[in-house]
Amino acid sequence: MNIRDAVPSLLMILLAIAFRAHGADFNVQSMGAKANGKSDDSQAIMNSWKKACESTAPSKVVIPKGTYLASSLKFQGPCKAKSIILQVDGTIQAPADPSKIGGNTWVLFQNIDGLTVSGGGIFDGQGKLAWSKNDCAKTGKCSSLPNNMAFSSVTNSKIQGITSLDSKLFHVNIINCNNVVFQSIIISAPENSLNTDGIHIGRSKGITISNARIKTGDDCVSIGDGSEQVRVEGVTCGPGHGISVGSLGKYQNEQPVIGINVRNCILTNTMNGVRVKTWPASPSGVASDLHFEGITMNNVSTPVLIDQQYCPYGNCQQMMPSKVKISKVSFKNIKGTSATPMAVRLVCSKGVPCQNVQVGDINLKYNGKDGSATSECSNVKPSLSGSLFPKICARMS
């Protein structure tokens, strides 16, 4: 072989090496996605993911602008490279009929390390029909409908800029994850969308939620058992039910909740503010090192709440105390307006009273025409500091 013959072969080898080093973009339209809002594009999206996940170099799946109907999506790992990107610029749309989605999640990310989801796209759950079929309040069973998105066993990842719209049940469910950041995401559903928690976290460690805008029909953020080192910061919430630790104590063998920090958030017209909730007659449990600071309340019902008699469907053994031990809790620098006279309510368990609860610099005014803001305390003796309005523990029991 002479030099002229060798040059093209050498170039091909160099190009192949460069391709493997830098990965590739896998455009779902190149894989057959129609993006017309009528054809099911699930297979084209999954084929693009499979190729990117099999790449030994960092790669990207690109979902351009357009509307992509998808019956269900499962972004499964582990992937071969150390990082993978899903760039969503278009709208991915679920079937309106819940029965056309297999399983309890519409879009699932599972067993992935180094995932980035970005692009400003929309995951539209088309939940209106599902809300009319939600019988959770009657049956107490709230898992019959699919969540919009779930992140299961996802580590060292970042989810940013995307929107979850009109989920059928939870918008985002985070389970068994470690070191994941959710930044500048938007969650939107009407106030009457039942059980559409914005972001639910369970059995996960090192989760950060920052600068999210959440409007929904249930908790904006709910933090379940086994959650550790969770940071919620710069979240705007409303409508919704507030930002909650719990509910805890409904099931056997729940894991401790430790190290929750909720800071610099704004809640507007929500059913609750920041709260810790546990069920009566519960198994033993632990919730410790919970801190709420720099929170602004705008016309919020019960802005500050510990509720260890949580029983939303009225089907509980109310006389049996919760056995979830709550300790090392602080509510500091919380200001604004309450939609109800009861601005601060700390109702702890008579079986295991709350310990080391701190309340400081509270300024909450009642929005009503008659009366002023009040507070109530049961089975707790909080440490008080700074300026306090209303007077904390004005009612003791």
C-alpha positions as CSV (number, residue, x, y, z in Angstrom):
1,M,0.0,0.0,0.0
2,N,1.4,3.4,-1.0
3,I,1.1,6.6,1.1
4,R,-1.8,7.9,-1.0
5,D,-3.8,4.7,-0.4
6,A,-3.0,4.8,3.3
7,V,-4.2,8.4,3.9
8,P,-8.0,7.7,3.6
9,S,-7.7,4.6,5.8
10,L,-5.9,6.6,8.4
11,L,-8.5,9.4,8.3
12,M,-11.3,6.9,8.8
13,I,-9.5,5.5,11.9
14,L,-8.9,9.0,13.3
15,L,-12.6,9.9,12.7
16,A,-13.7,6.7,14.4
17,I,-11.6,7.4,17.4
18,A,-12.9,11.0,17.6
19,F,-16.5,9.7,17.4
20,R,-15.9,7.3,20.2
21,A,-14.2,10.0,22.3
22,H,-16.9,12.6,21.9
23,G,-20.1,10.5,21.5
24,A,-22.9,11.5,19.3
25,D,-26.3,13.2,19.2
26,F,-29.2,10.8,18.6
27,N,-32.2,12.8,17.2
28,V,-35.5,11.0,17.8
29,Q,-36.8,12.3,14.5
30,S,-34.0,10.5,12.7
31,M,-35.1,7.4,14.4
32,G,-38.6,7.7,13.1
33,A,-40.5,10.0,15.6
34,K,-43.3,11.8,13.8
35,A,-43.8,14.6,16.3
36,N,-47.4,15.2,15.1
37,G,-49.2,14.5,18.4
38,K,-51.1,11.6,16.8
39,S,-48.6,8.8,16.2
40,D,-47.1,7.0,19.1
41,D,-43.5,8.0,19.2
42,S,-42.5,5.8,22.2
43,Q,-40.5,3.3,20.2
44,A,-38.5,5.9,18.3
45,I,-37.6,7.7,21.6
46,M,-36.6,4.4,23.3
47,N,-34.5,3.3,20.3
48,S,-32.6,6.6,20.5
49,W,-32.1,6.2,24.2
50,K,-30.8,2.6,23.7
51,K,-28.2,3.7,21.2
52,A,-27.0,6.6,23.4
53,C,-26.9,4.4,26.5
54,E,-24.8,1.8,24.7
55,S,-22.3,4.4,23.6
56,T,-19.0,4.2,25.4
57,A,-18.6,8.0,25.1
58,P,-20.9,10.6,26.6
59,S,-23.9,11.0,24.3
60,K,-27.1,12.9,23.9
61,V,-30.7,12.1,23.0
62,V,-32.3,15.1,21.3
63,I,-36.1,15.6,21.3
64,P,-36.6,18.6,19.0
65,K,-39.6,21.0,19.1
66,G,-42.9,19.3,18.3
67,T,-45.5,17.2,20.1
68,Y,-44.6,13.6,20.7
69,L,-47.4,11.2,21.8
70,A,-45.9,8.5,24.0
71,S,-47.9,5.7,25.7
72,S,-45.0,5.1,28.2
73,L,-41.3,5.7,28.4
74,K,-38.6,3.8,30.3
75,F,-35.1,5.3,30.3
76,Q,-33.3,2.4,31.6
77,G,-29.6,2.1,32.7
78,P,-26.9,1.5,33.5
79,C,-25.3,3.2,30.5
80,K,-21.8,2.5,29.4
81,A,-20.5,6.1,29.5
82,K,-20.1,8.1,32.6
83,S,-22.7,10.6,31.5
84,I,-25.7,10.8,29.2
85,I,-28.0,13.8,28.3
86,L,-31.6,13.9,27.4
87,Q,-32.4,17.2,25.8
88,V,-36.1,17.8,25.6
89,D,-37.1,20.8,23.5
90,G,-40.5,19.6,22.5
91,T,-43.7,18.4,24.3
92,I,-44.0,14.8,25.2
93,Q,-47.7,14.0,25.7
94,A,-49.3,11.1,27.6
95,P,-52.5,9.4,26.5
96,A,-55.5,11.1,28.2
97,D,-56.9,7.7,29.2
98,P,-55.0,6.3,32.2
99,S,-55.7,2.7,31.1
100,K,-53.4,3.2,28.1
101,I,-50.4,3.7,30.3
102,G,-48.9,0.4,31.7
103,G,-47.8,0.5,35.3
104,N,-47.7,3.2,37.9
105,T,-45.4,5.6,36.1
106,W,-45.6,7.2,32.6
107,V,-42.0,8.3,32.3
108,L,-39.4,6.3,34.2
109,F,-35.7,7.0,34.7
110,Q,-34.0,4.0,36.3
111,N,-30.5,2.8,37.3
112,I,-28.7,5.7,35.7
113,D,-25.5,7.4,36.9
114,G,-24.5,10.8,35.4
115,L,-27.9,11.7,33.9
116,T,-28.7,15.2,32.7
117,V,-32.3,16.1,31.6
118,S,-32.6,19.6,30.2
119,G,-33.8,21.7,27.3
120,G,-37.0,23.5,28.5
121,G,-39.4,20.9,27.2
122,I,-42.8,19.8,28.6
123,F,-43.9,16.4,29.9
124,D,-47.7,16.8,29.5
125,G,-49.6,14.1,31.5
126,Q,-53.1,15.1,30.2
127,G,-54.5,14.4,33.6
128,K,-58.0,16.0,33.5
129,L,-59.8,12.7,32.7
130,A,-57.8,10.9,35.4
131,W,-58.7,13.4,38.1
132,S,-62.4,12.6,37.6
133,K,-61.6,8.9,38.2
134,N,-59.6,9.5,41.4
135,D,-61.4,7.9,44.3
136,C,-58.6,8.2,46.8
137,A,-60.7,10.2,49.3
138,K,-63.2,7.4,49.4
139,T,-61.0,4.3,49.4
140,G,-57.7,5.7,50.9
141,K,-55.9,4.0,48.1
142,C,-54.0,6.6,46.1
143,S,-51.8,4.5,43.7
144,S,-54.4,3.5,41.0
145,L,-53.2,6.3,38.7
146,P,-49.8,6.7,37.1
147,N,-47.2,9.3,38.1
148,N,-46.0,11.7,35.5
149,M,-42.3,11.0,36.1
150,A,-40.2,8.8,38.4
151,F,-36.5,8.7,39.2
152,S,-35.5,5.4,40.6
153,S,-31.9,4.6,41.6
154,V,-30.6,7.6,39.8
155,T,-27.3,9.0,41.0
156,N,-25.0,12.0,40.4
157,S,-27.5,13.7,38.1
158,K,-29.1,17.0,37.3
159,I,-32.6,17.7,36.1
160,Q,-33.1,21.3,35.0
161,G,-35.4,23.6,33.1
162,I,-38.1,21.1,32.2
163,T,-41.9,21.3,32.9
164,S,-44.3,18.7,34.3
165,L,-47.8,19.6,33.2
166,D,-51.2,18.2,34.4
167,S,-50.0,14.9,35.9
168,K,-52.5,12.2,36.6
169,L,-51.0,11.6,40.1
170,F,-47.6,12.8,41.4
171,H,-45.7,15.0,39.0
172,V,-42.2,13.8,40.1
173,N,-41.5,10.8,42.3
174,I,-37.9,10.3,43.6
175,I,-37.1,7.0,45.1
176,N,-33.7,5.4,46.1
177,C,-31.7,8.2,44.5
178,N,-28.5,9.8,45.6
179,N,-26.9,13.2,44.8
180,V,-29.5,14.5,42.4
181,V,-30.2,18.2,41.7
182,F,-33.6,19.5,40.4
183,Q,-33.1,23.1,39.3
184,S,-35.4,25.6,37.8
185,I,-38.1,23.1,37.0
186,I,-41.8,24.1,36.5
187,I,-44.7,22.0,37.8
188,S,-48.2,23.0,36.9
189,A,-51.7,21.6,37.5
190,P,-54.9,23.2,38.7
191,E,-55.9,23.4,42.3
192,N,-58.6,20.8,41.9
193,S,-56.2,18.1,40.6
194,L,-56.4,15.5,43.3
195,N,-53.2,13.9,44.8
196,T,-50.9,15.6,42.3
197,D,-47.9,16.1,44.6
198,G,-45.4,18.3,42.9
199,I,-42.2,16.5,44.0
200,H,-42.2,13.5,46.3
201,I,-38.9,12.3,47.8
202,G,-38.5,8.9,49.5
203,R,-35.6,6.8,50.6
204,S,-33.1,9.1,48.9
205,K,-30.0,11.0,50.1
206,G,-28.5,14.3,48.9
207,I,-31.5,15.7,47.0
208,T,-31.5,19.4,46.1
209,I,-34.6,21.2,44.8
210,S,-33.8,24.9,43.9
211,N,-35.7,27.7,42.2
212,A,-38.7,25.5,41.3
213,R,-42.1,27.0,40.5
214,I,-44.9,24.6,41.6
215,K,-48.6,25.0,41.2
216,T,-50.6,21.9,41.9
217,G,-53.5,20.2,43.8
218,D,-51.5,18.6,46.7
219,D,-48.2,19.1,48.4
220,C,-45.7,21.2,46.4
221,V,-42.9,19.2,47.9
222,S,-43.5,16.1,50.1
223,I,-40.6,14.4,51.9
224,G,-41.2,10.7,52.8
225,D,-39.5,8.1,54.9
226,G,-35.8,7.4,54.4
227,S,-35.1,10.9,53.1
228,E,-31.7,12.3,54.3
229,Q,-29.8,15.5,53.6
230,V,-32.5,17.1,51.5
231,R,-32.3,20.8,50.5
232,V,-35.3,22.8,49.3
233,E,-34.5,26.4,48.4
234,G,-36.0,29.2,46.4
235,V,-39.2,27.4,45.7
236,T,-42.4,29.2,44.9
237,C,-45.5,27.2,45.9
238,G,-49.2,27.8,45.2
239,P,-51.8,26.7,44.7
240,G,-51.1,23.5,46.6
241,H,-51.0,22.1,50.1
242,G,-47.6,23.5,51.1
243,I,-44.2,22.0,51.8
244,S,-44.3,18.9,54.0
245,V,-42.2,16.4,55.8
246,G,-44.4,13.3,55.7
247,S,-46.9,12.0,56.0
248,L,-44.9,9.5,58.2
249,G,-46.0,6.5,60.2
250,K,-48.6,5.0,58.0
251,Y,-46.6,1.8,57.2
252,Q,-44.4,-0.6,59.0
253,N,-40.6,-0.4,58.8
254,E,-40.4,3.2,57.6
255,Q,-36.8,4.6,57.6
256,P,-35.7,7.7,59.5
257,V,-36.0,11.2,58.0
258,I,-32.9,13.2,58.9
259,G,-31.4,16.5,57.7
260,I,-34.1,18.5,55.9
261,N,-33.5,22.1,55.1
262,V,-36.2,24.3,53.6
263,R,-35.1,27.9,53.0
264,N,-36.0,31.1,51.2
265,C,-39.3,29.9,49.8
266,I,-42.5,31.7,49.0
267,L,-46.0,30.1,49.5
268,T,-49.1,31.8,48.2
269,N,-52.7,30.8,48.8
270,T,-51.8,27.3,49.9
271,M,-53.8,25.0,52.2
272,N,-50.9,24.7,54.6
273,G,-47.5,26.3,54.9
274,V,-44.4,24.3,56.1
275,R,-45.4,21.3,58.1
276,V,-44.4,18.0,59.6
277,K,-47.2,15.4,59.6
278,T,-47.4,11.9,61.1
279,W,-50.3,9.4,61.4
280,P,-51.8,8.5,64.8
281,A,-51.5,4.9,65.9
282,S,-48.3,4.6,64.0
283,P,-45.4,2.2,64.2
284,S,-42.2,3.7,65.7
285,G,-40.2,6.1,63.6
286,V,-37.8,9.1,63.6
287,A,-37.8,12.6,62.0
288,S,-34.9,14.7,63.2
289,D,-32.9,17.7,62.2
290,L,-35.7,19.5,60.3
291,H,-35.2,23.2,59.6
292,F,-37.5,25.8,58.0
293,E,-36.1,29.3,57.6
294,G,-36.7,32.5,55.5
295,I,-40.2,31.5,54.4
296,T,-42.7,34.1,53.1
297,M,-46.4,33.2,53.5
298,N,-49.1,35.0,51.4
299,N,-52.6,34.2,52.6
300,V,-51.6,30.7,53.7
301,S,-53.8,28.5,55.9
302,T,-51.9,27.5,59.1
303,P,-48.5,28.7,57.9
304,V,-46.5,26.7,60.6
305,L,-47.6,23.3,61.5
306,I,-46.6,20.1,63.3
307,D,-49.5,17.7,63.0
308,Q,-49.0,14.3,64.7
309,Q,-52.7,13.6,64.4
310,Y,-52.8,13.6,60.6
311,C,-55.8,11.7,59.3
312,P,-57.0,13.1,55.9
313,Y,-59.7,10.5,55.3
314,G,-61.1,10.3,58.8
315,N,-60.4,6.6,59.1
316,C,-57.8,6.5,61.9
317,Q,-57.5,5.4,65.5
318,Q,-57.3,9.0,66.7
319,M,-57.0,8.0,70.4
320,M,-53.8,6.1,69.7
321,P,-50.8,8.4,69.7
322,S,-48.2,8.6,66.9
323,K,-44.9,6.8,67.7
324,V,-42.9,8.9,65.3
325,K,-40.3,10.8,67.4
326,I,-39.8,14.3,66.2
327,S,-36.7,16.2,67.4
328,K,-34.3,19.0,66.5
329,V,-36.8,21.1,64.6
330,S,-36.6,24.9,63.9
331,F,-39.0,27.4,62.4
332,K,-37.2,30.7,62.0
333,N,-37.7,34.0,60.1
334,I,-41.2,33.2,58.8
335,K,-43.3,36.2,57.9
336,G,-46.5,37.1,56.0
337,T,-50.2,36.5,56.3
338,S,-52.4,33.6,57.4
339,A,-55.7,32.8,55.9
340,T,-56.9,31.4,59.2
341,P,-56.6,32.7,62.8
342,M,-54.4,29.6,63.7
343,A,-51.1,30.8,62.3
344,V,-48.8,28.5,64.3
345,R,-50.0,25.0,65.4
346,L,-47.6,22.6,67.0
347,V,-49.5,19.4,67.9
348,C,-47.1,16.7,68.9
349,S,-47.6,13.2,70.1
350,K,-48.6,12.5,73.7
351,G,-46.8,9.2,73.4
352,V,-43.5,10.6,72.2
353,P,-43.6,14.4,72.7
354,C,-41.5,16.6,70.3
355,Q,-38.0,17.5,71.6
356,N,-35.7,20.4,70.9
357,V,-38.1,22.5,68.9
358,Q,-37.0,26.1,68.2
359,V,-39.2,29.0,67.1
360,G,-37.8,32.4,66.3
361,D,-38.6,35.6,64.5
362,I,-42.2,34.9,63.5
363,N,-44.4,37.6,62.1
364,L,-47.7,36.3,60.8
365,K,-50.8,38.4,60.6
366,Y,-54.3,37.1,60.1
367,N,-55.9,38.2,56.9
368,G,-59.5,38.0,58.2
369,K,-61.7,40.9,59.3
370,D,-62.2,39.8,62.9
371,G,-59.7,38.7,65.4
372,S,-55.9,38.3,65.1
373,A,-53.5,35.4,64.6
374,T,-53.1,32.9,67.3
375,S,-51.1,29.8,68.1
376,E,-51.5,26.4,69.8
377,C,-49.1,23.9,71.3
378,S,-49.6,20.3,72.5
379,N,-47.0,18.0,74.0
380,V,-44.1,20.3,73.2
381,K,-42.2,23.1,75.0
382,P,-40.5,25.0,72.2
383,S,-37.4,27.3,72.7
384,L,-38.4,30.8,71.7
385,S,-36.3,33.6,70.4
386,G,-36.5,36.9,68.6
387,S,-39.6,38.8,67.8
388,L,-42.7,36.6,67.9
389,F,-46.2,37.4,66.5
390,P,-48.5,35.8,67.3
391,K,-47.4,34.9,70.8
392,I,-46.2,31.3,70.6
393,C,-48.1,28.7,72.6
394,A,-50.9,31.0,73.5
395,R,-53.0,27.9,73.9
396,M,-51.4,24.9,75.7
397,S,-52.7,21.4,76.0
